[in-house]
Each structure stands twice: as structure tokens, then as C-alpha cells.
Amino acid sequence: MRAPIRLPELSPEAIHELDELYRTTRDIRWRTRAQMILLAAEQHWVASEIAKIVRSDPDTVVSWLKRYLAEGINGLADAPRSGCPSKVTPEYREQLVQAVRQRPRSLDQPYSLWTLQRLADFMAERTGIRIEAETVRVYLKAAGIVLSRPQHKITSPDPEYEVKKRRLKTSETT
């Protein structure tokens, strides 16, 4: 059986930094890792006791304790993950925002309103980058733009249309 890993006495600054991370981060993984280190440093608990509290495996706790000892608080961050790099470039995002702020007909499109799918198709034609409509929604939301359902209004070229419309509404209510 392995000897339990114990953290050396941490400085008040290190405890404060861990406590601050634990209280302010929104990333649950960072919070759990900071909690592991705090329990080991302040309570002098071993990995098996900490694992019960954070609902994790003791080996996982040991690996985070070792990583903290080796790298400090920055060691609690996730390691870079493999995978395909994002197709979407900052230029694409900029063009997307510019496109959605213009009327489709002004961009020679055969429709009057944008939908997520229409934007995805338009951007694929323009940039050669094909992404899903849901991904378009995510990038628009990050830019503070939300596409909503169109509000249909009935209008007329008749200069007296508004007057007639008001007159019709008042006659309906009486």
C-alpha cells in the first residue's frame, strides 16, 4: 500500500489565493481542485478522505495534489486537449455580424428576413466555411445579437392608410 501524500505547510498567501479561486471561479472543475488542495492543506486530510467529500476517485485526488505541488495554482488548469481546431476565424465572426446587421435583400438574397439556417448558408457561400445553424446562433449570442421571430406588420403605400386604420380600429371598439 502506498503512503498517503501530504502537502507541506502552505503560506497564508497560497491559502488566500486558493480560497479566492474556490470562492470566485465559475468553472466547477477549478473549484473542486481548489477544494481538494484546501482540504489537504488546512485539514491535513489524505486523498481517500478528500475523495469522499468531492465525490471523486482517490487516485484523481492524488494526481491533483501532485500537480499542485509541481506547478502551483496554475497546475489546477485543464491541460490542452487534442481535437480539431475551430473552423471559425475572427474574420468569419466579423463578417457574420456585418451580414446579420444588413437586410438580406441588400446583399442580393431572395428573402427579406434572416434565419439561422439562411445565415449559415449565406456565410458558407461567402467564406467557404460551413458551420451548423446552431453554431451561428452561439456566435451571434456572443456578439450580443439574438434573432427573434419576425413581427409581421401590414402596411400600404396609400398615404391615408394610417388614418383609415385608426378610424377602423375606433369603429371596432365602439
C-alpha positions as CSV (number, residue, x, y, z in Angstrom):
1,M,0.0,0.0,0.0
2,R,1.2,3.5,-0.9
3,A,2.0,6.0,1.7
4,P,-0.6,8.8,1.7
5,I,0.6,12.0,0.1
6,R,0.7,15.0,2.4
7,L,1.1,18.6,1.4
8,P,3.7,20.7,3.2
9,E,2.5,23.7,5.2
10,L,1.3,26.3,2.7
11,S,1.9,30.1,3.1
12,P,-1.0,32.3,4.1
13,E,-0.7,33.9,0.6
14,A,-1.1,30.5,-1.1
15,I,-4.1,29.6,1.1
16,H,-5.7,33.0,0.3
17,E,-5.1,32.5,-3.4
18,L,-6.7,29.0,-3.3
19,D,-9.6,30.3,-1.2
20,E,-10.1,33.2,-3.6
21,L,-10.1,30.8,-6.6
22,Y,-12.5,28.5,-4.8
23,R,-15.0,31.3,-4.0
24,T,-14.9,33.2,-7.3
25,T,-14.4,30.8,-10.1
26,R,-17.4,29.7,-12.2
27,D,-15.6,26.6,-13.5
28,I,-16.7,23.7,-11.3
29,R,-13.5,21.7,-12.1
30,W,-11.3,24.5,-10.9
31,R,-13.4,24.9,-7.8
32,T,-13.3,21.2,-7.0
33,R,-9.5,21.1,-7.5
34,A,-9.0,24.1,-5.2
35,Q,-11.2,22.4,-2.6
36,M,-9.0,19.3,-2.8
37,I,-5.9,21.3,-2.1
38,L,-7.5,23.4,0.7
39,L,-8.8,20.2,2.4
40,A,-5.3,18.7,2.2
41,A,-3.5,21.8,3.4
42,E,-5.9,23.1,6.1
43,Q,-7.5,20.0,7.4
44,H,-4.5,17.7,6.7
45,W,-6.8,15.1,5.1
46,V,-5.5,12.3,3.0
47,A,-6.7,11.6,-0.5
48,S,-9.2,8.9,0.4
49,E,-10.9,11.3,2.8
50,I,-10.9,14.1,0.3
51,A,-12.2,11.8,-2.4
52,K,-15.4,11.1,-0.3
53,I,-16.1,14.8,0.0
54,V,-15.6,15.8,-3.6
55,R,-17.1,12.5,-4.9
56,S,-14.0,11.5,-6.9
57,D,-11.5,8.7,-7.0
58,P,-8.6,8.8,-4.5
59,D,-6.1,8.4,-7.4
60,T,-7.6,11.5,-9.0
61,V,-7.1,13.5,-5.8
62,V,-3.5,12.3,-5.5
63,S,-2.8,13.3,-9.1
64,W,-4.2,16.9,-8.5
65,L,-2.2,17.2,-5.2
66,K,1.0,16.2,-7.1
67,R,0.2,18.6,-9.9
68,Y,-0.3,21.4,-7.4
69,L,3.0,20.6,-5.7
70,A,4.8,20.6,-9.0
71,E,3.2,23.6,-10.8
72,G,1.4,25.6,-8.1
73,I,-2.1,27.1,-8.6
74,N,-1.6,27.2,-12.4
75,G,-1.3,23.4,-12.4
76,L,-5.0,23.2,-11.5
77,A,-6.0,24.3,-15.0
78,D,-7.1,21.8,-17.6
79,A,-4.3,20.6,-19.9
80,P,-4.7,21.4,-23.6
81,R,-6.9,18.9,-25.3
82,S,-6.4,17.4,-28.7
83,G,-9.0,17.8,-31.4
84,C,-9.8,19.7,-34.5
85,P,-9.1,23.4,-34.4
86,S,-12.1,25.7,-34.8
87,K,-13.0,26.4,-38.4
88,V,-14.4,29.8,-37.4
89,T,-11.9,32.6,-37.6
90,P,-12.2,36.1,-36.1
91,E,-12.7,37.4,-39.7
92,Y,-15.6,35.0,-40.1
93,R,-17.2,36.2,-36.9
94,E,-16.8,39.8,-38.0
95,Q,-18.3,39.1,-41.4
96,L,-21.2,37.2,-39.7
97,V,-22.0,40.2,-37.5
98,Q,-21.8,42.6,-40.5
99,A,-24.1,40.4,-42.5
100,V,-26.8,40.0,-39.9
101,R,-26.9,43.7,-39.4
102,Q,-27.8,44.2,-43.0
103,R,-31.1,43.3,-44.7
104,P,-30.8,40.1,-46.8
105,R,-32.2,41.8,-49.9
106,S,-29.4,44.5,-49.8
107,L,-27.0,41.5,-50.1
108,D,-28.8,40.2,-53.2
109,Q,-30.6,37.4,-51.3
110,P,-34.1,36.3,-52.4
111,Y,-35.7,36.8,-48.9
112,S,-36.4,39.6,-46.5
113,L,-35.5,38.1,-43.1
114,W,-32.5,36.3,-41.7
115,T,-32.9,32.9,-40.1
116,L,-30.0,30.9,-38.6
117,Q,-30.0,28.5,-41.5
118,R,-30.1,31.2,-44.1
119,L,-27.2,32.9,-42.4
120,A,-25.2,29.7,-42.2
121,D,-25.8,29.1,-45.9
122,F,-25.0,32.7,-46.9
123,M,-21.8,32.6,-44.9
124,A,-20.8,29.3,-46.4
125,E,-21.2,30.8,-49.9
126,R,-19.3,33.9,-49.0
127,T,-16.4,32.4,-46.9
128,G,-16.3,28.7,-47.8
129,I,-16.7,27.8,-44.2
130,R,-19.7,25.6,-43.5
131,I,-21.0,25.5,-39.9
132,E,-24.3,24.5,-38.3
133,A,-27.1,26.9,-37.8
134,E,-26.8,26.3,-34.0
135,T,-23.2,27.3,-34.1
136,V,-24.2,30.5,-35.9
137,R,-26.6,31.2,-33.0
138,V,-23.8,30.7,-30.5
139,Y,-21.5,33.2,-32.3
140,L,-24.3,35.7,-32.7
141,K,-25.2,35.4,-29.0
142,A,-21.5,36.0,-28.1
143,A,-21.8,39.2,-30.1
144,G,-24.9,40.2,-28.3
145,I,-27.3,39.5,-31.2
146,V,-30.4,37.3,-30.9
147,L,-32.5,36.5,-33.8
148,S,-36.2,36.6,-32.9
149,R,-39.4,35.7,-34.7
150,P,-40.4,38.3,-37.2
151,Q,-43.1,40.7,-36.3
152,H,-45.5,40.9,-39.2
153,K,-46.9,44.3,-40.0
154,I,-49.4,45.2,-42.6
155,T,-48.6,48.3,-44.4
156,S,-49.9,50.1,-47.5
157,P,-48.5,52.6,-49.9
158,D,-51.7,54.6,-49.5
159,P,-50.8,57.9,-47.9
160,E,-54.0,57.9,-45.9
161,Y,-53.5,54.3,-44.7
162,E,-52.7,55.2,-41.1
163,V,-55.8,57.5,-40.8
164,K,-58.1,54.8,-42.3
165,K,-56.5,52.2,-40.0
166,R,-57.1,54.3,-36.8
167,R,-60.7,55.0,-38.0
168,L,-61.3,51.3,-38.5
169,K,-59.9,50.4,-35.0
170,T,-62.1,53.1,-33.3
171,S,-65.2,51.8,-35.1
172,E,-64.4,48.2,-34.0
173,T,-64.1,49.2,-30.3
174,T,-67.4,51.1,-30.2
